[in-house]
């Protein structure tokens, strides 16, 4: 069984690099361009791991982690 990962990164170069490394390791990777996009994706699917940038537009990585941590699902 593969680990599912949501990579949240607003820099497309870093997002592709992190995603490629995780995929090489056998992870199933989804991506989001910012924290707001990530929250929308989290409504549809719950990944095993959330890999996020801290400085992003709309919802920062720190805010995203607080929201995910307080959500019981």
Helices and strands as residue ranges (DSSP letters): E 4-8, H 12-24, E 28-32, H 35-44, E 49-52, H 61-70
